[in-house]
Amino acid sequence: MKKRPSFPVLVACGSLLAVLVFPAPAAFAQDQVQKAKIFQDEYQMLVESDLYCSIFVFEGERPPLRIIGSERQKEKELLSDADIFYVDKGRADGLEIGQMFLTVSLAQKIGGFGPLAKRKGRARVIRLEEHQAVVRIDKACGAVEVGDYVIPYEDREGVLGRDLGYGDLDPAAGKHGKVIYLETDFNIVGAGHYAIVDLGLDQGIRLGQQLTVFKRAAPNLPREAVGNLVVIDLQKQTATVKLLSSRDAVEMGDEVQTKG
């Protein structure tokens, strides 16, 4: 007759199994803390809406492709997802079925640079005629209208990083510019809003670069750091920026400086 294992042996085996299967609470907790810290340090600073639905200064000649009508134009002026519109170029002009475009509106000039452009959504050519094309909106992020322009769609990459914050900088250590446009109607912007500054590719600015915003209570008083911006779009003389963090509202004319 076989003997059953004694109670101490069962306890010992159970303890060994627990050690093998379950990590020590302290080690598990430490691992979780380390992972959480990594996720907090870096994140996708440029999201899809920043890349395809933001404002920018349009440089050069106006786009040759324009929306001349829509399928439901008698009943619907503001177009959205799945709506169909028509453009003034077709097969003879080199358009192809499946070709992707971005719809863009052009407004007033920003300073002495160029017209304000607003990306409104992604669209695809679904049918061709000789000198006209039928286009369907895949994804709208603004009201597309007859008269808007259409430009080629390009894949753009996001930027992984973290908010570097704002603090005092050596005035001689970076490039300086000013806020020349704000996307809101209130002449101030807060975190998450867009603005345009008068620094661009010609000044060596890079996509994803971060800038500090400064204010002065009066022209003869010291400047104070109030916010941090990240560059989300670049042109030759200007850049579109998103406000990452701030302790005060950003206004037209505020000074910006690169971090080194």
N, C-alpha and C positions, 0 to 999 in steps of 0.2 A: 504493500500500500504506500503510495507516494505522499510525502509530507507537503502540506501547503506552506507557501512562504510566510514567514512570520510578519507581524505588523511592522516592525522597524524596517525590514527589508523593503516592503511595499512603499513606505514613506520615503526611504532613500532613493528608490527608483523614480518615484514621482517627482522628487526634488530635482534629480538629474535631468529628467525630461523637461521640467519647467525651465531649467537653465539653458538647455539646448534649443528649445523652441521659442522661448520668450526672452528678448534682450533685457538687460538690467534697466530699470526705470530711469536711472540717471543718464546712462548712455543714450537711451531713446529720446529723452527730453532734450539733451544737448544737440543731438542730430536735428531734431525738429526746429530748435532755435536757430541753428546755423542755416538751415534751408530758408526759413522765414526771412532772415536777415538778407540773404542773397536776393530774394524776390523783392524786398523793399528797396534795395540799393539800385537795381537796374530794372527798367521797364521800357516798353515801346513808347517813346516820347512823341513820335509822329504816327498817328492813327490814320485810318482810311479817309476820314472826313478832312483831315489836314491836307492830305495829298491830292484829293480829287474834288473837294467841295469848298476850297478856300478862295480868298481874294488875292489879287496880284496886280502889278502895273504892267500893262501890255506894251511891249516895245516893237517898233517897226511898223510896217504897213498892216492895215486891217486884214483879217483873214478873208480869203477869196470865197469861202463856202458859207452860205447863209440860209436860214430857215425862211421859206417863202409862203408857207401855208401849212395847215394841219388837217387831218381827216375829219375832225369834229369842230372846226373853227367857228361854225355858226352857233354852237352851243357851249363851247368851252375855250376860254382864252388862255388859261394857265394849265400847261400840260404837265403830266406826271408819269409814273411808272406804266409801261405798256402802251402809252399813247403813241400815235403815229404822226410824223410830220414829213414835209417835203423840202428838199434843198435844190438849189439852182445849178447843180452840176450832176453829170451822169456818166454813163459808160464811155462816151467820147472824151471825157475829161480825166479818165483813169480811175474812176471809182470802181470798187469791186464788192460783190455780195459778201456779207460777213465782216466787212471792214468796220473797225471800231472808231468812234469819235467821242470827244467831249463837247458838250454845249456850253457856250460862254456868252455872257452879256458884257457889253462895253458901255461905260458911263462917262462921267466928267473926267477931265484931266486932273492928275494929282501933281500939284506944283508945276514944275517945268519938265516933267518926266514923260508922261503918257497917260492914256485913259485907264481908269480903274476897271479891272476885269474881274468877273465873278464866275467861277466854275459852277455849273448847275446840274451836271449829271452825265452819265455814260449812255451812249446810243449806238445802234448797229444798223448797217445797211441791209435791208431785207429784199429789195427789188430795184431793178435798174431800168431806166429808159435812156434814150440817147443823150439828152442834156438835162435830165432831172433824176433824182433818186428818192426812194421811199425808205424812211428811217424809223426804227422803233426805239423808244426809250427803254433801256434795260434797268437803269437805276437812277432816279432823280434825287437830288439833294437841295433842290430849289425849284421854283416855278419856271419851267421852260416856256418861252413865248415866241410867237412869230416875230422875226426880225433879229433874233439872237444869232450868234455866229457858231460855227462848228469847226473844231480844230482836231487834228489827229490825236488819238489816244496813245499814251505811252505809259508802260508799267513803271512805277516809281517805288523805290525801296524805303522802308521806314528806317528809323534811327533808334538803336538801343542805347540807353544811358540813364542818367539820374539828374534830378534837379540840383544844380550846384549852388543854388541860393544866391543871395545878394549881400554884399558888404563893400567896404571901402576899397577902392582900387587906386593904384598909382596912375595919375592922369597921363603920364608919359609912357605907360606900358602897353597901351592898346590903341585901337582905332576908334574915333569918335563920330557920332552922327546924331540925328534927331528923329523923333516920331513925327511923321508927316501925314499920317492918315489913321483914323480909328474906324473900326467896322460898325460901331454903335451910333445911335442918333443922339447920345447924351454927352459926347465929347470926352468921355472917360471910359476906360475899360478895366475889367477885373480879370481874375484868373480864368483861363480857358478861352478868352476872346482873342481876336486877331487885330494886328496893327501893321503898318508899313513904315519902314525906316529908310533913310537915304544912304544906306550902305549896301553894296552888292558885290558881284563877281569882280568888278574892276578894282575894288578895295580889298580883295582877298578874302571875302566872307565865304564860309562853307555851310552847306546844308547840315543842320543839327548843331551848329555852333551856338553857344549861349552868350547873351549880352546882359549887362547890368543896366537898369534904368535909374537915373538920378533926377532929383528935383532940387530947386533952389527957392527959398522963401522970397528972395530978392536977388537981382543980378549981382549985387556986391557982397552977398553972403555965401558961406560955404555950401557945397552941394551935399545932399544926403542920398544914400542908396535906398531905393524903395521897392525894387522888383527885379525879377529874373525872366528873361525872354529866351525862346529857342527859335532858330531860323527854320521855317518849314518850306519856303519857296525862294528861289533866287533869280534875279534878273541882273543885267549889267550894272545898273546904278542903284537898284533898290532891292529890298528883301521883305518878304512877308514873315512876320514873327507871331508866335503864340505866347501869351503871358502864362508862365508856369506857376509863379508865386509872387506875392506882393504884400506889403503892409500899408499901401495907400493906392488910390486909383491912379492909373497912368493917363496922362493928358497929352494933347497936341503940343509939340514943341519940347517935350521932355528930352533930356540928353540920354543917349545910350553909349555904352563903351564895351568893346570886346574884352574878354578876360585874358589879357596877355596877347 
